[in-house]
């Protein structure tokens, strides 16, 4: 199953012509070496300079005891999609310093989750991204 996500990611990356493309390939390779389970199911991955989006079809294997998408999936997606957006815009490697997630509603299993991230600010040592789910 991880082969599909790697092929999907490589296809999205091959369409991205920016100077940090080698860093972006390395970033996805590291993320997919031992990815969180929810990241194996990502589809429709799109990467633009400073932005990234993907779709996660939800299933029972990603659910919590209430039959909703597990909170850990949201956090894993925030980490992967935001650092990918940052890596696409910057030559430096992107690592997560802090993740803050506010939960306003839950997603029932069986619905697709769209995750989008974009770079908000780039400083000397820290770069910030915002992630949204719909």
Backbone as ProteinMPNN parsed JSONL, in Angstrom:
{"seq_chain_A": "XXXXXXXXXXXXXXXXXXXXXXXXXXXXXXXXXXXXXXXXXXXXXXXXXXXXXXXXXXXXXXXXXXXXXXXXXXXXXXXXXXXXXXXXXXXXXXXXXXXXXXXXXXXXXXXXXXXXXXXXXXXXXXXXXXXXXX", "coords_chain_A": {"N_chain_A": [[0.813, -1.197, 0.0], [2.019, 1.231, 0.635], [3.479, 1.728, -1.61], [1.734, 2.807, -3.499], [1.181, 5.394, -2.413], [3.733, 6.479, -2.52], [4.194, 6.524, -5.285], [2.13, 8.249, -6.049], [2.918, 10.569, -4.685], [5.404, 11.007, -5.921], [4.56, 11.548, -8.503], [3.147, 13.96, -8.122], [5.27, 15.514, -7.236], [6.944, 15.489, -9.454], [5.749, 17.251, -11.143], [6.303, 19.637, -10.048], [8.268, 22.309, -10.412], [10.712, 23.608, -8.956], [13.481, 25.094, -7.187], [14.001, 23.734, -4.838], [13.309, 21.103, -5.143], [14.75, 18.682, -4.841], [15.153, 18.604, -2.076], [12.512, 18.347, -1.29], [11.825, 15.828, -2.329], [13.509, 14.264, -0.732], [12.393, 14.827, 1.744], [9.793, 13.642, 1.563], [10.6, 11.011, 1.193], [11.789, 10.419, 3.662], [9.54, 10.78, 5.344], [7.914, 8.727, 4.451], [9.283, 6.479, 5.06], [8.787, 5.207, 7.549], [5.856, 5.655, 7.897], [3.057, 7.26, 9.623], [0.08, 5.313, 10.032], [-2.275, 6.502, 8.833], [-1.285, 8.124, 6.832], [-0.603, 6.469, 4.779], [-2.792, 6.143, 3.187], [-3.349, 8.385, 1.735], [-4.596, 10.379, -0.955], [-4.751, 12.043, -4.169], [-2.638, 13.962, -3.955], [-1.31, 17.144, -3.933], [1.188, 19.449, -4.709], [2.394, 22.632, -4.472], [4.475, 25.533, -4.788], [5.149, 26.344, -1.574], [2.75, 25.317, -0.673], [0.498, 22.59, 0.02], [-1.727, 19.875, -0.527], [-4.072, 17.238, 0.149], [-6.14, 14.275, -0.006], [-7.845, 12.284, 2.299], [-9.339, 9.282, 2.347], [-11.553, 8.033, 4.651], [-11.66, 5.204, 6.879], [-12.709, 2.298, 8.77], [-10.413, 1.33, 10.015], [-9.062, 3.583, 10.744], [-10.41, 4.728, 12.773], [-11.717, 5.996, 15.928], [-13.013, 4.957, 19.155], [-15.567, 5.968, 19.05], [-16.346, 5.821, 16.453], [-15.361, 7.747, 14.747], [-12.958, 9.715, 12.919], [-9.735, 9.148, 14.137], [-8.053, 11.228, 16.476], [-5.275, 11.272, 16.4], [-4.721, 10.827, 13.733], [-5.395, 13.266, 12.538], [-3.387, 14.897, 13.669], [-1.042, 13.661, 12.685], [-1.401, 14.129, 9.961], [-1.356, 16.936, 9.91], [1.329, 17.348, 10.558], [2.736, 16.023, 8.394], [1.649, 17.215, 5.992], [1.981, 19.98, 6.415], [4.793, 20.268, 6.764], [5.591, 19.406, 4.284], [4.532, 21.395, 2.624], [6.11, 23.521, 3.52], [8.694, 22.585, 2.908], [8.551, 22.625, 0.174], [8.872, 25.244, -0.482], [11.225, 26.155, 0.525], [14.769, 25.804, 0.754], [15.874, 24.654, 2.953], [15.841, 21.881, 5.288], [12.715, 20.773, 6.664], [11.406, 20.558, 9.839], [9.197, 19.653, 12.475], [8.422, 21.85, 15.083], [6.45, 22.696, 16.88], [3.107, 21.599, 17.292], [-0.191, 22.587, 17.131], [-3.458, 21.788, 17.604], [-6.806, 22.451, 17.163], [-9.898, 21.113, 17.855], [-12.961, 21.264, 16.39], [-15.086, 19.928, 15.309], [-16.103, 16.57, 14.527], [-15.203, 13.963, 12.211], [-17.187, 11.698, 10.587], [-16.576, 8.226, 9.974], [-16.022, 7.028, 6.7], [-16.389, 9.248, 5.187], [-14.627, 11.554, 3.045], [-11.659, 13.255, 3.907], [-10.346, 16.377, 3.392], [-7.243, 17.866, 3.365], [-5.377, 20.788, 3.705], [-2.547, 22.869, 3.341], [-0.577, 25.801, 3.824], [2.236, 27.991, 3.514], [2.789, 30.44, 5.953], [4.551, 32.305, 7.057], [7.986, 33.049, 6.722], [10.859, 32.984, 8.542], [14.181, 33.746, 9.841], [15.075, 31.448, 11.237], [12.82, 29.948, 11.799], [9.902, 28.708, 10.213], [6.522, 29.151, 9.37], [3.431, 27.423, 9.099], [0.028, 27.015, 8.063], [-2.709, 24.869, 8.554], [-5.622, 23.403, 7.257], [-8.703, 21.617, 7.525], [-11.296, 20.039, 5.71]], "CA_chain_A": [[0.0, 0.0, 0.0], [2.874, 2.406, 0.657], [3.962, 1.973, -2.97], [0.786, 3.716, -4.133], [1.38, 6.768, -1.941], [5.019, 6.956, -3.034], [3.998, 6.843, -6.696], [1.275, 9.429, -6.076], [3.756, 11.695, -4.262], [6.402, 11.26, -6.952], [3.87, 12.18, -9.627], [2.902, 15.354, -7.749], [6.558, 16.205, -7.152], [7.537, 15.633, -10.782], [5.119, 18.407, -11.769], [6.714, 20.825, -9.317], [9.575, 22.75, -10.895], [11.297, 24.637, -8.097], [14.864, 24.764, -6.868], [14.112, 22.89, -3.657], [12.651, 19.833, -5.42], [15.534, 17.589, -4.254], [14.836, 18.597, -0.645], [11.148, 17.858, -1.157], [11.889, 14.384, -2.523], [14.122, 13.704, 0.474], [11.415, 14.973, 2.822], [8.772, 12.61, 1.43], [11.23, 9.71, 1.4], [11.919, 10.243, 5.116], [8.2, 10.64, 5.911], [7.303, 7.469, 4.046], [10.101, 5.358, 5.509], [7.931, 4.587, 8.559], [4.8, 6.666, 8.038], [1.874, 6.947, 10.426], [-0.839, 4.542, 9.179], [-3.228, 7.277, 8.03], [-0.605, 8.736, 5.689], [-0.503, 5.484, 3.707], [-4.015, 6.136, 2.404], [-3.56, 9.689, 1.1], [-4.827, 10.421, -2.395], [-4.837, 13.383, -4.786], [-1.629, 14.83, -3.347], [-0.913, 18.264, -4.787], [2.23, 20.265, -4.094], [2.779, 23.858, -5.156], [5.476, 26.206, -3.968], [4.602, 26.866, -0.326], [1.418, 24.778, -0.379], [0.304, 21.158, -0.196], [-3.057, 19.393, -0.169], [-4.299, 15.814, -0.094], [-7.435, 13.747, 0.421], [-7.771, 11.037, 3.059], [-10.59, 8.547, 2.473], [-11.532, 7.436, 5.981], [-12.159, 3.835, 6.996], [-12.791, 1.83, 10.154], [-9.081, 1.134, 10.592], [-8.558, 4.877, 11.212], [-11.418, 5.306, 13.662], [-11.63, 5.873, 17.382], [-14.096, 4.126, 19.703], [-16.863, 6.583, 18.722], [-16.598, 5.694, 15.027], [-14.932, 8.968, 14.071], [-11.528, 9.714, 12.602], [-8.912, 9.257, 15.344], [-7.349, 12.513, 16.593], [-3.878, 11.084, 15.996], [-4.652, 10.976, 12.273], [-5.344, 14.7, 12.262], [-2.063, 15.416, 14.047], [-0.067, 13.137, 11.723], [-1.607, 14.842, 8.698], [-0.846, 18.297, 10.103], [2.79, 17.264, 10.489], [3.196, 15.668, 7.052], [1.235, 18.165, 4.95], [2.582, 21.303, 6.659], [6.23, 20.253, 6.472], [5.725, 19.291, 2.83], [4.317, 22.747, 2.084], [7.288, 24.336, 3.838], [9.844, 22.07, 2.164], [8.399, 22.984, -1.239], [9.177, 26.662, -0.664], [12.476, 26.506, 1.185], [15.818, 24.815, 0.524], [16.259, 24.042, 4.221], [14.956, 20.805, 5.752], [11.619, 21.214, 7.536], [11.045, 19.672, 10.949], [8.149, 20.245, 13.299], [8.801, 22.322, 16.412], [5.226, 22.685, 17.685], [1.832, 21.389, 16.618], [-1.351, 22.935, 17.935], [-4.656, 21.405, 16.868], [-8.087, 22.717, 17.821], [-10.941, 20.264, 17.29], [-14.268, 21.903, 16.454], [-16.089, 18.953, 14.888], [-15.51, 15.278, 14.199], [-15.537, 13.457, 10.884], [-17.621, 10.299, 10.621], [-15.871, 7.314, 9.086], [-16.693, 6.853, 5.414], [-16.307, 10.504, 4.438], [-13.271, 11.965, 2.679], [-11.117, 14.421, 4.59], [-9.425, 17.161, 2.571], [-6.31, 18.606, 4.198], [-4.659, 21.794, 2.918], [-1.59, 23.648, 4.119], [0.187, 26.812, 3.101], [3.216, 28.71, 4.312], [2.282, 31.718, 6.435], [5.651, 33.231, 7.297], [9.325, 32.458, 6.762], [11.832, 33.798, 9.255], [15.565, 33.282, 9.712], [15.248, 30.093, 11.76], [11.537, 29.253, 11.861], [8.933, 28.965, 9.161], [5.214, 28.817, 9.916], [2.418, 26.971, 8.146], [-1.325, 26.851, 8.559], [-3.344, 23.69, 7.99], [-7.077, 23.355, 7.45], [-9.396, 20.393, 7.141], [-12.697, 20.205, 5.321]], "C_chain_A": [[0.858, 1.264, 0.0], [3.437, 2.718, -0.723], [3.042, 2.956, -3.679], [0.985, 5.157, -3.709], [2.703, 7.322, -2.455], [4.895, 7.342, -4.507], [3.173, 8.108, -6.851], [2.096, 10.675, -5.724], [4.785, 12.026, -5.33], [5.777, 11.936, -8.158], [3.611, 13.66, -9.334], [4.207, 16.137, -7.742], [7.178, 16.418, -8.529], [6.946, 16.829, -11.523], [5.555, 19.721, -11.132], [8.125, 21.214, -9.74], [10.071, 23.918, -10.039], [12.68, 24.182, -7.669], [15.008, 23.841, -5.668], [13.491, 21.511, -3.882], [13.425, 18.654, -4.826], [15.255, 17.47, -2.76], [13.443, 18.026, -0.418], [11.083, 16.346, -1.354], [12.461, 13.703, -1.285], [13.146, 13.749, 1.641], [10.364, 13.866, 2.753], [9.36, 11.229, 1.64], [11.353, 9.424, 2.898], [10.553, 10.027, 5.764], [7.597, 9.282, 5.608], [8.131, 6.248, 4.429], [9.335, 4.55, 6.553], [6.779, 5.549, 8.833], [3.732, 6.265, 9.047], [0.856, 6.257, 9.516], [-1.764, 5.389, 8.315], [-2.572, 7.87, 6.789], [-0.45, 7.768, 4.519], [-1.692, 5.541, 2.75], [-4.281, 7.452, 1.676], [-3.721, 9.559, -0.407], [-4.817, 11.874, -2.858], [-3.872, 14.372, -4.135], [-1.226, 15.895, -4.359], [0.104, 19.108, -4.025], [2.509, 21.444, -5.007], [3.812, 24.533, -4.271], [4.803, 26.843, -2.751], [3.235, 26.336, 0.041], [1.378, 23.28, -0.674], [-1.127, 20.807, 0.202], [-3.143, 17.908, -0.504], [-5.69, 15.447, 0.408], [-7.186, 12.433, 1.151], [-9.155, 10.394, 3.085], [-10.568, 7.81, 3.819], [-12.132, 6.034, 5.954], [-12.119, 3.434, 8.464], [-11.419, 1.655, 10.793], [-8.461, 2.436, 11.112], [-9.471, 5.506, 12.259], [-11.064, 5.166, 15.136], [-12.834, 5.046, 17.853], [-15.483, 4.691, 19.409], [-17.194, 6.502, 17.228], [-16.264, 6.944, 14.234], [-13.436, 8.874, 13.794], [-10.723, 9.991, 13.866], [-8.127, 10.576, 15.336], [-5.885, 12.411, 16.182], [-3.694, 11.201, 14.491], [-4.576, 12.441, 11.888], [-3.945, 15.254, 12.531], [-0.976, 14.93, 13.084], [-0.176, 13.865, 10.388], [-1.117, 16.281, 8.78], [0.67, 18.295, 9.932], [3.264, 17.028, 9.06], [2.876, 16.745, 6.021], [1.87, 19.543, 5.168], [4.075, 21.304, 6.347], [6.488, 20.07, 4.98], [5.522, 20.652, 2.171], [5.543, 23.62, 2.324], [8.505, 23.893, 3.039], [9.761, 22.44, 0.691], [8.802, 24.429, -1.519], [10.566, 27.044, -0.177], [13.507, 25.416, 0.933], [16.217, 24.092, 1.802], [15.322, 22.886, 4.577], [13.904, 21.357, 6.71], [11.356, 20.155, 8.594], [10.029, 20.408, 11.813], [8.688, 20.622, 14.668], [7.595, 22.224, 17.343], [4.019, 22.417, 16.791], [0.736, 21.762, 17.6], [-2.589, 22.646, 17.092], [-5.877, 21.702, 17.727], [-9.155, 21.912, 17.104], [-12.3, 20.918, 17.496], [-15.393, 20.934, 16.099], [-15.373, 17.652, 14.547], [-15.982, 14.829, 12.814], [-15.972, 12.005, 11.002], [-16.824, 9.463, 9.623], [-16.709, 7.1, 7.823], [-16.683, 8.11, 4.57], [-14.847, 10.812, 4.113], [-12.888, 13.221, 3.442], [-10.136, 15.113, 3.647], [-8.552, 17.973, 3.521], [-5.494, 19.53, 3.294], [-3.727, 22.567, 3.843], [-0.915, 24.675, 3.223], [1.141, 27.515, 4.075], [2.658, 30.078, 4.676], [3.406, 32.737, 6.525], [6.961, 32.464, 7.317], [10.272, 33.434, 7.442], [13.235, 33.255, 9.045], [15.724, 31.827, 10.14], [13.958, 29.287, 11.816], [10.649, 29.665, 10.7], [7.589, 28.436, 9.656], [4.249, 28.424, 8.803], [1.066, 26.898, 8.854], [-1.945, 25.678, 7.83], [-4.838, 23.765, 8.246], [-7.612, 22.024, 6.931], [-10.797, 20.754, 6.693], [-13.213, 18.883, 4.783]], "O_chain_A": [[0.459, 2.273, -0.582], [3.834, 3.854, -0.983], [3.516, 3.846, -4.387], [0.963, 6.057, -4.55], [2.791, 8.503, -2.791], [5.43, 8.367, -4.93], [3.482, 8.951, -7.693], [1.982, 11.707, -6.385], [5.019, 13.2, -5.619], [6.396, 12.806, -8.772], [3.829, 14.513, -10.194], [4.253, 17.284, -8.188], [7.865, 17.416, -8.75], [7.577, 17.364, -12.434], [5.213, 20.796, -11.624], [9.078, 20.495, -9.44], [9.859, 25.081, -10.382], [13.009, 23.001, -7.781], [16.057, 23.219, -5.503], [13.178, 20.817, -2.915], [12.802, 17.705, -4.348], [15.135, 16.363, -2.235], [13.223, 17.296, 0.549], [10.367, 15.656, -0.628], [11.945, 12.676, -0.845], [13.082, 12.812, 2.436], [10.073, 13.222, 3.761], [8.7, 10.358, 2.205], [11.057, 8.317, 3.349], [10.42, 9.177, 6.645], [6.848, 8.741, 6.421], [7.735, 5.115, 4.158], [9.249, 3.327, 6.444], [6.735, 6.184, 9.887], [3.523, 5.079, 9.3], [0.777, 6.59, 8.333], [-2.018, 5.029, 7.166], [-3.252, 8.095, 5.787], [-0.194, 8.194, 3.393], [-1.609, 5.044, 1.627], [-5.336, 7.613, 1.062], [-3.067, 8.736, -1.048], [-4.868, 12.803, -2.053], [-4.257, 15.493, -3.805], [-0.851, 15.588, -5.49], [-0.092, 19.438, -2.855], [2.824, 21.266, -6.184], [3.999, 24.136, -3.121], [3.993, 27.761, -2.884], [2.609, 26.844, 0.971], [2.129, 22.776, -1.51], [-1.671, 21.371, 1.151], [-2.388, 17.395, -1.329], [-6.326, 16.202, 1.143], [-6.424, 11.584, 0.691], [-10.054, 10.892, 3.763], [-9.644, 7.041, 4.084], [-12.988, 5.718, 5.128], [-11.562, 4.148, 9.297], [-11.283, 1.819, 12.005], [-7.462, 2.408, 11.83], [-9.321, 6.681, 12.593], [-10.238, 4.344, 15.53], [-13.579, 4.504, 17.036], [-16.474, 3.969, 19.509], [-18.204, 7.05, 16.786], [-16.827, 7.172, 13.163], [-12.74, 8.042, 14.376], [-10.996, 10.954, 14.582], [-7.602, 10.982, 14.3], [-5.321, 13.376, 15.666], [-2.637, 11.624, 14.022], [-3.791, 12.823, 11.02], [-3.393, 15.991, 11.714], [-0.091, 15.698, 12.71], [0.835, 14.181, 9.76], [-0.528, 16.791, 7.827], [1.222, 19.148, 9.238], [4.115, 17.767, 8.567], [3.754, 17.142, 5.255], [2.256, 20.202, 4.202], [4.573, 22.245, 5.729], [7.507, 20.535, 4.47], [6.263, 21.018, 1.258], [5.964, 24.367, 1.441], [9.265, 24.728, 2.548], [10.79, 22.557, 0.025], [9.045, 24.795, -2.669], [11.031, 28.152, -0.446], [13.165, 24.234, 0.899], [16.832, 23.027, 1.744], [14.146, 22.904, 4.212], [14.168, 22.289, 7.469], [11.112, 18.992, 8.274], [10.015, 21.638, 11.866], [9.334, 19.814, 15.335], [7.709, 21.726, 18.463], [3.924, 22.939, 15.681], [0.73, 21.317, 18.748], [-2.749, 23.193, 16.001], [-5.968, 21.259, 18.872], [-9.304, 22.015, 15.887], [-12.742, 21.105, 18.629], [-16.527, 21.108, 16.546], [-14.166, 17.648, 14.306], [-17.023, 15.265, 12.322], [-15.202, 11.167, 11.471], [-16.446, 9.948, 8.557], [-17.935, 7.005, 7.879], [-16.941, 8.053, 3.368], [-13.942, 10.38, 4.826], [-13.696, 14.136, 3.601], [-9.196, 14.485, 3.162], [-9.065, 18.685, 4.384], [-4.986, 19.11, 2.254], [-4.077, 22.877, 4.981], [-0.711, 24.45, 2.03], [0.884, 27.615, 5.275], [2.123, 30.789, 3.825], [3.245, 33.89, 6.123], [7.039, 31.364, 7.863], [10.462, 34.561, 6.984], [13.458, 32.407, 8.181], [16.427, 31.059, 9.484], [14.004, 28.058, 11.876], [10.65, 30.817, 10.267], [7.533, 27.383, 10.292], [4.249, 29.007, 7.719], [0.985, 26.741, 10.072], [-1.737, 25.505, 6.629], [-5.268, 24.15, 9.333], [-7.048, 21.406, 6.029], [-11.414, 21.671, 7.236], [-14.376, 18.787, 4.393]]}, "name": "protein", "num_of_chains": 1, "seq": "XXXXXXXXXXXXXXXXXXXXXXXXXXXXXXXXXXXXXXXXXXXXXXXXXXXXXXXXXXXXXXXXXXXXXXXXXXXXXXXXXXXXXXXXXXXXXXXXXXXXXXXXXXXXXXXXXXXXXXXXXXXXXXXXXXXXXX"}
